[in-house]
Amino acid sequence: MRVVLAVAAVLMLIGAMPAAAAPAPETACRITDSRVNELSGLVSDGAHWYAINDGGTKVQVFVLDRKCAVQRVLSAPTDPYDVEDLARAADGTLWLSDTGDNRHQRSTVALLEMKPAGGSVVLHRLTYPDGAHDAEALLLDRAGTPYLVTKDVLGDAKVYRPTGPLASPGPTPLEQVGTLRVHSTDTPGGPVGSFGSVLVTGGATSADGTVVAVRTYTDAYLYPAPDGDVAAALRREPVRVALPNEKQGEALAFEPDGTLLSAGEGTGQPVRTIRNATSLVAAPSPTPPDGTADQPSASSSSSAENSNGVPMLPAAGIAVAVVFGGWFLLSRLRRRR
């Protein structure tokens, strides 16, 4: 029964929007330092890139130059469970998202607050209102409010934020403020084939807070946030930007000038750029009085063919194969911790 429900859900997800007419990603440099072998989160201050690995037994933030060389390491003895993403507040504070939970067994997750000079870390524990989730994307709004986006195997990601100011050590309750529907695409890449195109693996907010982005293993989705409201932005129609042929793409960031950065796990993997990515996002249409303008979807296709011109019946067969193959391949990514 569980497999049948999974197949049915995937059939509902077929029909991804075409990718935007964006420049192809360009390789800026390759990270060859073996210490940064599981890159999962990335941010930029305009002069340097800050990178974190997936997991780890202590807090480490690697400061990179524009040639991908490690300049220094910001560290603290705090032992996280599974760090997955990184965000940077307007004052330079780094926020590490210790929210990975592949086995859905954690009673709390956490955000780790680190000042840009490194050193001590402030722990903020969080609790979900509806049980455990695996979350690999962290977004900050202009006020510094954090939003977590879950990694769900059928592309029906959930969006959470704290119900009030963060306590230390907490926990502070989270509340669900949205659902993000991610659709299958044919962009190549990722460790689990096309199945990875619905798994949310990272997030980023532009320097001025007017564009919010999430990524999967294969694509980035850019949402307009003219007023800086992250929850409202994620209910709008996004612009899809293909990030093809990344081995295990999990990191996403914006440069202050609007350039989009993407990268993934593995020694020798590239940091890639898409220049002027924020300019691809148009301001949303005014919302009518009934509030129906914004649609919580990442697809505009509703016809008998998806937007890539694939008839629905053949696509249904593809979906069945994706479900069975995806569940098998995804199990290979589970952490042993």
C-alpha positions in Angstrom: 0.0 0.0 0.0 2.8 2.4 0.9 4.4 1.9 -2.6 1.1 2.4 -4.3 0.5 5.7 -2.5 4.1 6.7 -3.4 3.5 6.0 -7.1 0.2 7.9 -7.0 1.9 10.9 -5.4 4.7 11.0 -7.9 2.2 10.9 -10.8 0.7 14.1 -9.4 4.1 15.7 -9.5 4.8 15.2 -13.2 4.9 18.4 -15.2 7.8 20.6 -14.3 8.1 24.1 -15.6 10.8 24.8 -18.3 14.0 26.2 -17.0 14.5 29.9 -17.3 16.6 31.3 -20.1 19.5 31.7 -17.8 23.2 31.5 -18.7 24.7 28.1 -18.3 26.6 27.7 -15.0 30.2 28.6 -15.3 33.0 27.0 -13.2 34.6 29.5 -11.0 37.1 27.1 -9.4 37.3 23.7 -7.9 37.6 22.8 -4.2 40.6 20.5 -4.0 41.2 20.7 -0.2 40.4 17.3 1.2 39.0 18.9 4.4 36.1 20.2 2.4 34.9 16.9 1.0 31.2 17.0 1.9 30.3 20.6 1.1 26.7 21.1 2.1 26.3 24.8 2.8 27.8 28.0 1.3 27.4 31.8 1.8 29.3 34.8 0.5 30.1 38.2 2.1 31.3 39.6 -1.3 35.0 39.0 -0.5 35.1 35.4 0.8 33.0 32.3 0.7 32.1 30.4 3.9 31.5 26.7 3.5 30.5 23.8 5.8 30.6 20.1 5.5 27.7 17.8 6.0 27.7 16.2 9.5 31.0 16.4 11.5 32.0 16.0 15.1 32.7 19.7 15.8 31.7 23.0 14.3 33.9 24.0 11.4 33.4 26.8 8.9 35.9 27.0 6.1 36.7 30.5 4.7 37.6 30.3 1.0 39.1 32.7 -1.4 37.8 33.1 -5.0 40.1 30.4 -6.1 38.5 27.9 -3.8 41.5 27.8 -1.5 40.9 27.5 2.3 42.3 30.7 3.9 41.3 29.9 7.5 38.9 27.7 9.5 36.4 29.1 12.1 35.9 26.4 14.7 34.2 25.6 18.0 34.1 22.4 20.1 30.3 22.0 19.9 29.5 18.5 18.5 26.6 18.8 16.1 24.4 15.9 15.0 24.1 16.6 11.3 24.8 20.1 10.0 23.2 20.6 6.5 23.1 24.2 5.6 24.6 27.6 6.3 23.1 31.2 6.2 24.6 34.6 6.9 22.7 37.4 8.7 23.0 41.1 7.8 25.4 41.6 10.7 27.7 38.8 9.5 26.6 36.2 12.0 26.8 32.7 10.6 23.9 30.3 11.2 24.5 26.6 10.9 21.5 24.4 10.4 22.0 21.2 12.5 18.7 19.8 11.1 19.7 16.7 9.2 17.7 13.6 10.2 17.6 11.0 7.5 16.1 8.4 9.8 13.5 10.7 11.3 14.4 10.0 14.9 15.5 13.3 16.4 13.3 14.8 19.2 14.9 18.2 18.6 17.0 19.9 15.9 19.1 22.9 16.3 20.5 26.2 14.9 24.1 27.1 15.8 24.9 30.8 16.0 28.5 31.8 15.3 29.9 35.3 15.1 32.0 36.0 12.0 35.3 35.9 14.1 34.6 32.3 15.1 35.0 30.9 18.5 32.0 30.3 20.7 28.7 29.0 19.4 25.3 29.6 20.8 23.0 26.6 20.6 19.3 27.0 19.8 17.2 23.8 20.0 14.0 23.6 18.0 11.0 21.2 18.0 8.6 20.4 15.2 4.9 20.4 15.9 4.2 17.2 14.0 7.1 14.8 14.5 10.6 14.5 13.1 11.7 15.8 9.7 14.9 15.8 7.6 15.7 19.4 6.6 18.6 20.5 4.5 17.6 24.1 3.6 17.9 27.1 5.8 16.6 30.6 4.8 16.9 33.9 6.7 14.6 36.8 6.1 15.7 40.4 6.5 15.0 40.4 10.2 17.1 37.3 10.7 14.1 35.0 11.2 15.1 31.4 10.2 13.0 29.2 8.0 13.6 25.5 7.5 12.5 23.6 4.4 12.3 19.8 4.7 13.7 17.2 2.3 10.7 15.0 1.4 11.0 12.1 -0.9 7.9 12.9 -2.9 8.7 16.6 -3.4 6.1 17.9 -1.0 8.4 19.9 1.2 7.2 21.7 4.4 8.3 25.1 5.5 8.7 25.9 9.3 9.8 28.9 11.3 10.1 29.5 15.1 6.9 30.6 16.9 8.9 33.3 18.8 12.4 34.5 19.6 15.0 31.7 19.8 15.8 30.5 23.2 19.2 29.1 24.2 19.4 26.2 24.6 15.7 26.0 24.2 13.8 24.3 22.7 11.8 26.8 20.8 8.7 25.4 19.1 8.4 25.6 15.3 5.3 26.2 13.3 4.5 25.2 9.8 3.9 28.2 7.5 3.8 26.6 4.1 4.2 23.7 1.8 6.5 23.7 -1.2 5.6 21.4 -4.1 8.7 20.5 -6.1 8.2 18.7 -9.4 10.4 16.2 -11.2 12.6 17.5 -14.0 14.9 16.0 -16.6 18.0 17.9 -15.5 20.9 15.4 -15.3 22.9 15.0 -12.2 22.7 14.1 -8.6 23.4 10.8 -6.8 19.9 9.3 -7.3 19.1 10.2 -10.9 15.8 12.0 -11.7 14.5 11.1 -8.3 16.9 13.7 -6.9 15.1 16.5 -8.7 12.4 16.6 -6.1 14.6 16.5 -3.0 15.3 19.9 -1.4 19.0 20.0 -0.5 19.8 23.7 0.2 18.6 27.3 0.3 19.7 30.9 0.0 18.4 34.5 0.3 19.7 37.4 -1.8 21.7 40.1 0.1 18.8 42.5 -0.1 16.2 39.8 0.8 14.1 40.3 -2.3 14.9 36.8 -3.8 14.6 33.5 -2.0 16.0 30.3 -3.5 15.9 26.6 -2.8 17.7 23.9 -4.7 17.4 20.2 -5.3 20.2 18.0 -6.5 19.6 19.2 -10.1 17.8 22.6 -10.1 17.4 25.9 -8.3 14.1 27.6 -7.8 14.1 31.4 -7.4 11.1 33.1 -5.7 10.3 36.9 -5.7 10.2 38.4 -2.2 9.8 42.1 -2.8 8.8 42.8 0.8 11.2 40.3 2.3 8.5 37.9 3.4 9.9 34.4 3.0 6.7 32.5 3.7 4.8 34.6 1.1 7.6 34.3 -1.4 7.5 30.5 -1.3 3.8 30.5 -2.2 4.6 32.3 -5.5 5.5 30.8 -8.8 9.3 30.4 -9.0 11.8 30.7 -11.8 13.6 27.3 -12.3 17.3 27.4 -13.1 18.9 24.2 -14.2 22.1 23.1 -12.4 23.0 20.1 -14.5 25.7 17.5 -13.9 26.5 18.2 -10.2 27.6 15.0 -8.6 25.8 15.7 -5.3 24.6 19.3 -5.4 23.7 20.6 -1.9 25.1 24.1 -1.6 23.4 27.3 -2.8 24.3 31.0 -2.2 24.0 34.5 -3.6 26.8 36.9 -4.1 25.9 40.5 -3.1 25.7 41.4 -6.8 23.0 38.8 -7.4 25.2 36.1 -8.8 24.0 32.6 -7.9 26.6 30.1 -6.6 26.1 26.4 -6.5 28.3 23.5 -5.4 28.2 20.0 -4.0 30.0 17.2 -2.2 33.2 15.6 -3.3 36.9 16.7 -3.4 37.6 18.4 -6.7 34.1 19.4 -7.4 33.5 22.9 -8.8 31.9 26.0 -7.4 29.7 27.3 -10.3 28.2 30.7 -11.0 25.2 32.1 -12.8 25.6 35.8 -13.2 22.8 38.2 -12.6 20.5 35.4 -11.4 18.3 37.7 -9.3 17.4 39.7 -12.4 15.6 36.6 -13.7 13.0 37.0 -11.1 10.2 39.4 -11.9 8.1 41.2 -9.3 4.9 39.3 -8.5 1.5 40.5 -9.8 -0.6 42.4 -7.3 -2.7 40.1 -5.1 -6.5 40.5 -5.6 -8.7 41.0 -2.6 -9.5 37.3 -2.3 -5.8 36.6 -2.0 -5.7 33.9 -4.7 -2.9 35.3 -6.9 -0.1 33.4 -5.2 0.0 29.7 -5.9 1.9 27.2 -3.7 3.4 25.3 -6.6 6.6 24.9 -8.5 4.9 24.0 -11.7 2.7 25.8 -14.2 1.8 22.7 -16.2 -1.8 21.3 -16.0 -2.4 20.0 -19.5 -2.2 16.5 -20.9 1.4 17.0 -21.6 4.0 18.3 -19.2 6.0 21.5 -20.1 8.7 19.4 -21.7 6.2 17.9 -24.1 6.2 14.4 -22.5 2.8 12.7 -22.7 1.3 11.8 -19.4 0.9 8.1 -19.9 4.6 7.4 -20.8 5.5 9.8 -18.0 3.5 7.6 -15.6 5.6 4.7 -16.4 8.7 6.8 -15.8 7.3 7.8 -12.5 6.8 4.2 -11.4 10.4 3.5 -12.2 11.5 6.6 -10.4 9.7 5.6 -7.2 11.2 2.1 -7.1 14.6 3.1 -8.2 14.6 6.2 -6.1 13.7 4.5 -2.8 16.5 2.1 -3.4 19.1 4.7 -4.3 18.1 7.1 -1.6 18.8 4.5 1.1 22.5 4.5 0.0 22.7 8.2 1.1 21.6 7.5 4.7 24.1 8.4 7.4 25.4 5.8 9.7 25.3 8.0 12.8 
